[in-house]
Amino acid sequence: MTMLLALIASLFIYPNASGWLSPTLLVSSLGMAFFIAVQKHLEPYKQGQINSLRFTRNVLLDILGLLLTIAAASYFGGLAGTRLGTSFGMWAGLIAGIAFAFLAAWGVRKMWVKISTTLMG
């Protein structure tokens, strides 16, 4: 959360820092998501409820769902932000981009939970 606030603040205060702060935030966020996905399935694996193949499959399905969510949010948020931003100004584009990114991510995540629950068994 602190890194996100620093990124937003850097856009206004020191825009040159955004170039290296954005990839740092992205890599650390994906690393934490991978760590959390592993931790989520580690306990059943240690207890013998799932074997190593199911453990790997479950972690990869969680990561794939996260990546699909990020991709949908980026695409639809960027599309809406660009279209409305050119027509109604930067702030309208920013608000529309955030709103559409949230809705796209929410929809994909809801759909992916149903799919992955079926696949994980």
N, C-alpha and C positions, 0 to 999 in steps of 0.2 A: 504494500500500500504506500509505503514511504517513497519507493522508487517511482511509482505512478504519479504521486504528487510532485516529486522533483522533476519528472518529465514535463508535466503540465506547466509548472512554474518556469522551467527553462525555455519553453516556447515564447514566453513573454519577456523574461529577464535576460536570458543569455541564449539566443536561438542557435548559436554554433554548437552548444553542448548537446543539443537534441540529436545530432548525427551519431554520436557514440553512445548516448544514453539509451536510445531506443533499442538497438541490438542487445545491449547489456540487460535491459529489462526483459526482452523477449526470451533470451537464452536462460536467464535465471527463472523466469516463470515456467518455461517448459521443463526445466530441470526439476523444479519443485513439483510440478504436476506428475512427472514420471515417478519421482520418489513417493508421492502419495498413492499413486496407482499400485506400486509395488507393495507398499505397506498395507494397503487394503486387502490384498490377496495373500499376504505372507503368513498370517495367522492360520487360515484354513490349510495352507500348504504344510506348515510345521506340525499341525495336528493330524495330518494324514488324510484330511477330508478330500483333498484334490492332489493329483500327481503333478509332476513337473511340466508335462505337456499342457495340462489344463491351466496351470499357473501362468505359463508363458502366453497361452492363448488369451486368457482373461486380461492380463496386463496389456497385451497388444490391442485388444478390442477397446479397452478404456482409452488408450493413447489415440487410436484411430478415431474414436468418437470425439475426443478433444480437438484433434486436427480438423475434422469435418466441421465442427462447430466454429472454430476460428476461421476457417476458409469461408463458410457461409456468411459469418458476421462481417468479414473484411470485404467480400464481394458486394453484398447487398447494401451494407453501410456506405461503402465507397461510391457505389452507383447512385444511391439516393442523395448522398451528400454532394456529389458532383453535379447532378441534374438540378437540384434545388439551389445549390450554391451559385451556379451560373445565372439562374433566373431571378432569385430573390436576395442574393447576397451571401456573404461568408457565414454569418451567424445562423441564418436559416438552413444553410447547407450543413453546418456543424450539428445543429440540433436534429435535423432530419437523418443525418448519417448515424448519429448515436442511437436514435430511436429505432431505425430500421436494422441496425446491427444487433441491437438487443433483441428485437422480435425474431430476426433470423436465427440467432444463436439459441434463443429459447425454443423455437420450433424444432430446430434440428436436434437439440439435446433431448427434447421430449420423444421425438421419433426414435432416436438412437437408443434411448433407454429401453424402449419396447423391443427393438431389434436385438440388442446385445443381451437382454434378459433371456430371450428365446435361444440365442446361440450359446450362451454360457450354461444354460440348463440348470 
